[in-house]
Amino acid sequence: MKNKIIGIVLIVAGIALFVWGYDIYDSVGTQITRAVSGDSPIEAWAGMIGGGICVLLGIKQLT
């Protein structure tokens, strides 16, 4: 039972992290920066990748 609760928390936190990272990646300021210099903020990538990892770990906990 404890593993299932941890898995659900990881999935919810992972989705929230992914959405937060995507919001940063898709913001107007970031789009202008990407158009000018081609760089995207590390926070966006960290949020999206970290969120994906949390979701995968949460799914693993549920199985």
N, CA and C of each residue as an Amber inpcrd file, in Angstrom:
protein
   189
   0.8200000  -1.1950000   0.0000000   0.0000000   0.0000000   0.0000000
   0.8630000   1.2580000   0.0000000   1.9580000   1.2310000   0.7640000
   2.8320000   2.4040000   0.8490000   3.4840000   2.6930000  -0.5090000
   3.8630000   1.6290000  -1.2410000   4.4810000   1.8200000  -2.5590000
   3.5120000   2.4520000  -3.5450000   2.2350000   2.1030000  -3.4430000
   1.2540000   2.6830000  -4.3550000   1.0690000   4.1760000  -4.0770000
   1.0700000   4.5630000  -2.8200000   0.9380000   5.9840000  -2.4800000
   2.1500000   6.7570000  -2.9910000   3.3350000   6.1930000  -2.7990000
   4.5520000   6.8370000  -3.3030000   4.5050000   6.9440000  -4.8210000
   4.0400000   5.8970000  -5.4830000   3.9280000   5.9180000  -6.9390000
   2.9820000   6.9900000  -7.4350000   1.8390000   7.1260000  -6.7800000
   0.8630000   8.1490000  -7.1820000   1.4280000   9.5420000  -6.9580000
   2.0980000   9.7440000  -5.8310000   2.7110000  11.0540000  -5.5480000
   3.7770000  11.3750000  -6.5930000   4.5860000  10.3800000  -6.9610000
   5.6130000  10.6080000  -7.9800000   4.9970000  10.9590000  -9.3320000
   3.9140000  10.3030000  -9.6870000   3.2650000  10.5940000 -10.9700000
   2.6950000  12.0110000 -10.9670000   2.0180000  12.3820000  -9.8950000
   1.4370000  13.7310000  -9.8200000   2.5360000  14.7910000  -9.8330000
   3.5980000  14.5720000  -9.0500000   4.7050000  15.5290000  -9.0130000
   5.4030000  15.5920000 -10.3730000   5.5550000  14.4580000 -11.0260000
   6.1930000  14.4320000 -12.3370000   5.4010000  15.1910000 -13.3830000
   4.0830000  15.0230000 -13.3580000   3.2400000  15.7620000 -14.3040000
   3.3400000  17.2610000 -14.0380000   3.3230000  17.6350000 -12.7590000
   3.4370000  19.0600000 -12.4150000   4.7840000  19.6260000 -12.8630000
   5.8650000  18.8730000 -12.6500000   7.1870000  19.3280000 -13.0920000
   7.2500000  19.4700000 -14.6110000   6.6800000  18.4950000 -15.3130000
   6.7060000  18.5460000 -16.7740000   5.9420000  19.7630000 -17.2840000
   4.7730000  20.0120000 -16.7160000   3.9710000  21.1620000 -17.1490000
   4.7040000  22.4620000 -16.8370000   5.3220000  22.5460000 -15.6550000
   6.0850000  23.7400000 -15.2880000   7.2410000  23.9610000 -16.2810000
   7.9700000  22.9010000 -16.6010000   9.0700000  23.0260000 -17.5530000
   8.5950000  23.4330000 -18.9280000   7.4580000  22.8810000 -19.3610000
   6.9290000  23.2400000 -20.6740000   6.4470000  24.6920000 -20.6850000
   5.8630000  25.1410000 -19.5740000   5.4420000  26.5470000 -19.4950000
   6.6350000  27.4840000 -19.6480000   7.7290000  27.1380000 -19.0090000
   8.9390000  27.9590000 -19.1520000   9.4430000  27.8990000 -20.5900000
   9.4710000  26.7110000 -21.1680000   9.9690000  26.5330000 -22.5280000
   9.1180000  27.2920000 -23.5420000   7.8100000  27.3670000 -23.2910000
   6.8860000  27.9710000 -24.2560000   6.5700000  29.4320000 -23.9590000
   7.2200000  30.0290000 -22.9650000   6.9210000  31.4220000 -22.6290000
   7.4260000  32.3640000 -23.7250000   6.8650000  33.5470000 -23.7490000
   7.2140000  34.5250000 -24.7840000   8.6830000  34.9280000 -24.6870000
   9.1520000  35.1510000 -23.4700000  10.5510000  35.5420000 -23.2920000
  11.5150000  34.4880000 -23.7880000  11.1910000  33.2310000 -23.5270000
  12.0470000  32.1400000 -23.9830000  11.9890000  32.0020000 -25.4960000
  10.8240000  32.2020000 -26.0770000  10.7110000  32.1170000 -27.5360000
  11.5620000  33.1910000 -28.2080000  11.5780000  34.3890000 -27.6340000
  12.4130000  35.4640000 -28.1880000  13.8840000  35.1160000 -28.0400000
  14.2560000  34.5940000 -26.8610000  15.6540000  34.2020000 -26.6370000
  16.0790000  33.1010000 -27.5950000  15.1970000  32.1100000 -27.8010000
  15.5220000  31.0220000 -28.7410000  15.6490000  31.5450000 -30.1600000
  14.8150000  32.5160000 -30.5420000  14.8790000  33.0590000 -31.8890000
  16.1690000  33.8410000 -32.1100000  16.6240000  34.5590000 -31.0850000
  17.8130000  35.3930000 -31.2220000  19.0930000  34.5740000 -31.0680000
  19.1770000  33.8030000 -29.9940000  20.4450000  33.1170000 -29.7140000
  20.3840000  31.6060000 -29.8910000  19.2010000  31.0410000 -29.9620000
  19.0770000  29.6020000 -30.1190000  19.1620000  28.8290000 -28.8190000
  19.3280000  29.5310000 -27.6920000  19.4320000  28.8610000 -26.3980000
  18.0620000  28.7740000 -25.7350000  17.8680000  27.6930000 -24.9910000
  16.6680000  27.5880000 -24.1630000  17.1200000  27.4030000 -22.7220000
  16.3280000  27.8750000 -21.7640000  16.7680000  27.8280000 -20.3680000
  16.8750000  26.3970000 -19.8370000  17.8660000  26.1820000 -18.9880000
  18.0930000  24.8640000 -18.4130000  16.9440000  24.4710000 -17.4980000
  16.2600000  25.4640000 -16.8990000  15.1340000  25.1510000 -16.0280000
  14.0230000  24.4340000 -16.7840000  13.8190000  24.8320000 -18.0360000
  12.7880000  24.1830000 -18.8460000  13.1350000  22.7270000 -19.0850000
  14.3520000  22.4770000 -19.4890000  14.7640000  21.0930000 -19.7580000
  14.8010000  20.2720000 -18.4790000  15.2610000  20.8670000 -17.3850000
  15.3100000  20.1440000 -16.1150000  13.9030000  19.7680000 -15.6590000
  12.9610000  20.6760000 -15.8220000  11.5840000  20.3880000 -15.4350000
  10.9640000  19.2950000 -16.2770000  11.1570000  19.3650000 -17.5890000
  10.5530000  18.3670000 -18.4660000  11.2000000  16.9920000 -18.2860000
  12.5130000  16.9480000 -18.2260000  13.1950000  15.6590000 -18.0610000
  12.9630000  15.1020000 -16.6580000  13.0700000  15.9600000 -15.6440000
  12.8160000  15.5220000 -14.2780000  11.3840000  15.0340000 -14.0920000
  10.4490000  15.7210000 -14.7070000   9.0540000  15.2930000 -14.6460000
   8.8360000  13.9530000 -15.3100000   9.4640000  13.7550000 -16.4470000
   9.3550000  12.4690000 -17.1330000   9.9330000  11.3290000 -16.3110000
  11.0620000  11.5810000 -15.6710000  11.6890000  10.5600000 -14.8310000
  10.7990000  10.2460000 -13.6300000  10.2310000  11.2680000 -13.0150000
   9.3370000  11.0340000 -11.8700000   8.1140000  10.2100000 -12.2790000
   7.5480000  10.5090000 -13.4380000   6.3960000   9.7460000 -13.9070000
   6.7860000   8.2900000 -14.1420000   7.9250000   8.0690000 -14.7640000
   8.3590000   6.6890000 -15.0060000   8.6110000   5.9360000 -13.6980000
   9.2350000   6.5920000 -12.7310000   9.4650000   5.9510000 -11.4350000
   8.1410000   5.6830000 -10.7150000   7.2030000   6.5960000 -10.8360000
   5.8950000   6.3890000 -10.2300000   5.1550000   5.2130000 -10.8400000
   5.2310000   5.0850000 -12.1570000   4.6000000   3.9410000 -12.8220000
   5.2590000   2.6370000 -12.3790000   6.5750000   2.6650000 -12.2430000
   7.2840000   1.4720000 -11.7810000   6.8510000   1.0770000 -10.3730000
   6.6090000   2.0810000  -9.5100000   6.1660000   1.7980000  -8.1500000
   4.7670000   1.1720000  -8.1270000   3.9270000   1.5240000  -9.0820000
   2.5820000   1.0000000  -9.1140000   2.5090000  -0.4450000  -9.6180000
   3.5040000  -0.8670000 -10.3530000   3.4710000  -2.2290000 -10.8900000
   4.1530000  -3.2240000  -9.9980000
